[in-house]
Structure formats: structure tokens, C-alpha cells
Amino acid sequence: MSLLIVLSDKLNQLRGLLRSYGSCLVAYSGGVDSVFLARVARDVLGPKALAVIADSPSLPRRELEEALAIARQFEIPVRVVRTQEFENAAYLTNPNNRCYFCKHELFTELAPLARAEGFAVIAYGENASDVGDHRPGAQAATEFQVRAPLKEAGLLKAEIRELSAQLGLPTADKPQMACLSSRVPYGEAVSPEKLRMIEEAEYVLRDLGFYDVRVRHHELKQGQMARIEVGPVEIPRLLVEEVASRVVAALKDIGYLHVTLDLQGYRRGSTNEVLKPANQPLAGST
């Protein structure tokens, strides 16, 4: 069976799922998965679909602006809600299931909104490539009966990118994104000030044209250290003296005492490398 037929079948399955909901509220972030899901939901359900984006210190300002601009461009109804995960001590202590508390807060906001406005289903952008990852947020989704239609349709990340390109979505080749809190190692407290530093530091690298970018924030006795991850193929360019000097100067202006480069480069889920093997339970997990 050709790739085009497979993609067409999966897209039709996704459309059928969304149609079966009757109405749908989509947890929207502006990333590859949620933009694609929101666009297809709008195509299938029209005004009976609504995208909702959660605003908090963990969302970069540019990401919020871009998400809203994409929604306007593709006529996706969208609403912004303010979530309060930074009022939750369990979130701020940054345990290895921090994402559970974030998603729980998100769905706590979305559930009454869906009920009040008559949306039958809440959906979010987990896809079939996420199966097997450390994803505590999926537990919160289960508790709130939130659906993952991309995963249910068997859509892999690469397939979502391909279908996004076919639909003309600018997120088709967007880099992998995660909330800013994911840059802070588990066990080190999360704070708006840390996230502001991370956000500004990542802007420095993105404005220099780097594609895969993470600035990991580490607390040392003497001060803060930035551990930069860029795509492995991008490392030589960052090591050019002129570029490296600009990055170091900019990050020190932001407040970092030390600026380092991770020679392994960016890899998905590097924060989780400190976790125990999968056959051992994580703290706070069930």
C-alpha cells in the first residue's frame, strides 16, 4: 500500500472520529500536532469546534503570538485561557511527573468551559509516535476523559507533518517544542524568573538561525548555568568563534554565569535521561 493511500486512510479515519464527536474543544498550543488537529476539526465540525490555548509563564510569548496568528490565518476559532499551575506547589517543585500537574490544570480549565458551551468532547494532540514516551500528562487526560484522536487514528509525527504540508500549514516543518519548564532539571524548582531567562536565551539562538534549540537551566552554588543543546549538525556552526562569542555575551547579559554546549546535541527528552529504567516506578506515578 502506498504512503499516499495510508495517509489518506488515516486522515479519513481522523475526520470520522471528529465527526462522531458532534462538537469538539481542542487543546491548542500552536505546535505541529495541535495546529493540525484544530485545522481538521474546524474543517469537519465548523463552528462546533473551538481551539483553546492556555497562557502561563511556561509558554513563550512568540509561541502565543504565532499560535494566534495561525488561527486567524486559517479561520480557526480560538480562545485564550489563563491557567494557574504556578499556584500549585506540586508543580513548582518540579517532580518527574510535573507534566501531570500542568495538564491537570489545563483540563480543569477546559472541562467547565466545554460543559458551559456545549462541546461534547475535549481533544488534545497526543499522537501515535508518543506511545511509550514518559508522558505523565496522559494520566491527566485519562482522568478527564480527554480524547487523543491523532493517536486513535494511528497518525505518526512524520505523517502529521506530511499532511500539514498538504494542507499548507506553516507548522509542517516547525521544530519540536515543549513548555519552558521542561528546560529545568527535575527536582530543581520552577519559577517565572527562570523561564524568562530560558525564553530570552533561546530567542538569541533562534534569531541566529538555529533550528533545534534547547537551553537547559541549571542552578549552581555560584549562579545559573546555561547548557545549550542544538541539533548535532548545527554544532559546528555554533562553535565558530564569532557566533560562540555572541551567544556567550548575550546569555551572560541575560544573567547566566556559565554558558556551556552539550556535545551530544539536541535529542528529544534529554531531561528524562536521569529517570530510572522503565521497569522501575517513577516518583508520584501510578
C-alpha positions in Angstrom: 0.0 0.0 0.0 1.5 3.4 -1.0 2.2 6.1 1.5 -0.4 8.4 -0.1 -3.1 5.8 0.4 -2.0 5.2 4.0 -2.1 8.9 4.8 -5.4 9.3 3.1 -6.9 6.4 5.1 -5.6 7.8 8.4 -6.9 11.3 7.6 -10.3 9.9 6.7 -10.2 8.0 10.0 -9.4 11.1 11.9 -12.2 13.0 10.2 -14.6 10.2 11.0 -13.6 10.3 14.7 -14.1 14.1 14.9 -17.4 13.9 13.0 -18.6 11.3 15.5 -18.0 13.7 18.4 -20.5 16.2 17.1 -18.6 19.0 18.7 -15.1 19.4 20.0 -12.9 21.6 22.1 -9.3 21.3 21.0 -6.4 21.9 23.5 -4.3 24.2 21.3 -0.7 25.2 21.6 0.5 26.3 18.2 2.7 23.2 17.8 2.7 20.8 14.9 0.1 18.4 16.3 -2.4 20.8 17.8 -2.5 23.1 14.8 -3.1 20.1 12.5 -5.8 18.8 14.8 -7.5 22.2 15.2 -7.5 22.7 11.4 -9.1 19.3 10.7 -11.6 19.8 13.5 -12.6 23.1 12.0 -12.9 21.6 8.5 -15.1 18.8 9.8 -17.1 20.5 12.5 -17.1 24.1 11.5 -18.4 26.3 14.3 -18.9 23.3 16.5 -15.1 23.2 17.0 -13.1 25.6 19.2 -9.4 25.8 19.8 -8.3 26.9 23.3 -4.8 27.9 24.2 -3.5 28.0 27.8 -1.4 31.1 28.6 1.1 30.9 31.5 4.8 31.7 32.1 5.7 28.3 30.6 4.5 29.4 27.2 7.0 31.6 25.2 5.4 34.9 24.1 6.4 34.3 20.5 4.7 30.9 20.6 1.5 32.5 21.8 1.6 35.2 19.2 2.3 32.7 16.4 -0.4 30.3 17.5 -3.0 33.1 17.5 -1.7 34.3 14.1 -2.1 30.8 12.6 -5.6 30.5 14.0 -6.5 33.8 12.3 -4.9 32.9 9.0 -6.8 29.6 8.8 -10.0 30.9 10.4 -9.8 28.5 13.3 -11.9 29.8 16.2 -9.6 30.2 19.2 -9.8 31.4 22.7 -7.1 32.1 25.3 -7.5 30.9 28.9 -5.1 31.7 31.8 -4.0 28.6 33.7 -2.8 28.6 37.3 -0.2 25.8 37.5 2.3 28.3 39.0 0.0 28.5 42.1 0.4 24.7 42.6 3.4 23.8 44.9 3.4 20.3 43.4 4.1 21.8 40.0 6.7 24.3 41.2 8.8 21.6 43.0 9.3 20.1 39.5 8.9 16.4 40.2 9.4 13.9 37.3 5.6 13.9 36.8 5.4 17.7 36.6 3.6 17.5 33.3 0.7 15.7 35.1 0.0 18.8 37.2 0.2 21.1 34.1 -2.2 19.0 32.1 -4.5 18.5 35.1 -4.7 22.3 35.5 -5.3 22.7 31.8 -8.2 20.2 31.7 -9.6 21.7 34.9 -10.0 24.9 33.0 -11.3 23.2 29.8 -13.8 20.9 31.3 -16.3 23.5 32.7 -15.8 25.6 29.5 -16.8 22.6 27.4 -19.8 21.9 29.6 -21.0 25.5 29.6 -20.7 26.0 25.8 -22.0 22.6 24.8 -18.8 20.9 23.4 -19.2 17.2 23.7 -15.6 16.2 23.6 -12.2 17.7 24.7 -9.3 16.5 22.5 -5.6 17.1 22.6 -2.6 16.5 20.3 -1.0 13.3 21.6 -0.1 11.2 18.5 0.9 7.6 17.8 4.6 8.4 18.0 4.2 9.4 21.6 3.3 5.9 22.7 6.0 4.6 25.1 7.4 8.1 26.0 7.4 9.4 29.6 4.2 11.4 29.3 2.6 12.0 32.8 0.1 14.4 31.1 -1.6 11.4 29.5 -2.7 10.3 33.0 -4.5 13.6 33.5 -6.1 13.2 30.0 -7.4 9.8 31.1 -8.8 11.2 34.3 -10.8 13.9 32.4 -11.8 11.6 29.6 -9.9 13.7 27.1 -9.6 12.1 23.7 -6.4 11.8 21.6 -7.8 11.4 18.0 -4.4 11.7 16.3 -3.2 8.7 18.3 -6.5 6.8 17.8 -6.2 7.3 14.1 -2.7 5.9 14.2 -1.1 9.1 13.0 2.7 9.3 13.5 4.6 12.6 13.8 6.1 12.3 10.4 2.7 11.7 8.9 1.2 14.7 10.7 4.0 16.8 9.2 3.3 15.5 5.7 -0.4 16.1 6.0 0.2 19.5 7.5 2.3 20.4 4.4 -0.5 19.2 2.1 -2.9 21.5 4.0 -0.5 24.4 3.7 0.1 24.7 7.4 3.2 26.7 8.3 3.9 24.3 11.2 4.6 21.4 8.9 8.4 21.8 9.4 8.2 23.5 12.8 10.8 22.3 15.3 9.8 20.1 18.2 8.6 22.3 21.0 7.9 21.7 24.7 6.9 24.1 27.5 9.7 26.2 29.0 9.5 24.3 32.3 10.9 21.2 30.6 14.3 23.0 30.4 14.7 22.8 34.2 16.1 19.5 35.6 13.7 17.5 37.7 14.0 18.4 41.4 15.1 22.0 40.7 12.3 24.4 41.4 10.5 26.1 38.5 9.9 29.8 38.7 8.7 32.5 36.2 12.1 34.2 36.5 14.0 31.1 35.4 11.6 30.6 32.5 12.1 34.2 31.4 15.8 33.7 31.3 15.4 30.4 29.3 13.0 32.1 26.9 15.3 35.0 26.2 18.3 32.7 25.8 16.5 30.5 23.3 15.5 33.6 21.3 19.2 34.5 21.0 19.9 31.2 19.3 16.7 31.1 17.2 17.4 34.6 16.0 20.8 33.4 14.8 19.1 30.8 12.7 19.5 27.7 14.8 16.6 25.2 14.3 16.6 22.7 17.1 17.2 24.7 20.3 17.0 24.0 24.0 18.7 26.0 26.8 18.8 23.8 29.9 18.8 25.9 33.1 21.0 24.6 35.9 21.3 26.1 39.4 24.9 26.2 40.8 26.1 27.5 44.1 27.8 30.4 42.3 24.9 31.2 40.0 23.0 29.9 37.0 24.5 27.8 34.1 23.0 27.5 30.6 23.6 24.2 28.9 22.9 24.7 25.2 21.5 21.9 23.0 21.3 22.5 19.2 20.9 19.9 16.5 24.0 17.8 16.1 24.5 19.1 12.6 24.3 22.6 13.9 27.1 22.2 16.5 30.0 23.2 14.2 28.3 26.5 13.3 27.8 27.3 17.0 31.5 26.6 17.6 32.6 29.3 15.1 34.3 31.8 17.3 32.3 34.8 16.3 29.0 33.0 16.8 30.0 31.5 20.1 31.2 34.8 21.4 27.9 36.5 20.5 25.9 33.7 22.2 28.0 33.8 25.4 27.8 37.6 25.7 24.1 37.6 25.1 23.4 34.8 27.6 25.6 36.5 30.3 23.6 39.7 29.8 20.5 37.7 30.5 22.0 36.6 33.8 23.8 33.3 33.2 27.2 33.0 34.9 28.3 30.0 32.8 27.4 29.1 29.2 28.1 25.6 28.1 27.4 23.4 25.0 26.1 19.9 25.2 28.3 18.0 22.7 25.6 15.3 22.3 23.4 18.0 20.7 19.6 18.2 20.9 17.8 15.0 21.4 14.1 14.6 22.3 13.5 14.0 26.0 17.1 14.6 27.2 15.7 15.8 30.6 14.3 12.3 31.1 17.7 10.7 30.8 18.1 10.9 34.6 15.0 8.9 35.2 15.1 5.3 36.3 14.6 2.4 33.8 11.1 1.9 32.6 10.6 -1.2 34.7 11.1 0.9 37.9 8.3 3.2 39.1 8.7 7.0 38.9 8.1 9.1 41.9 4.4 10.0 42.1 3.4 7.6 39.3 0.7 5.0 39.5 
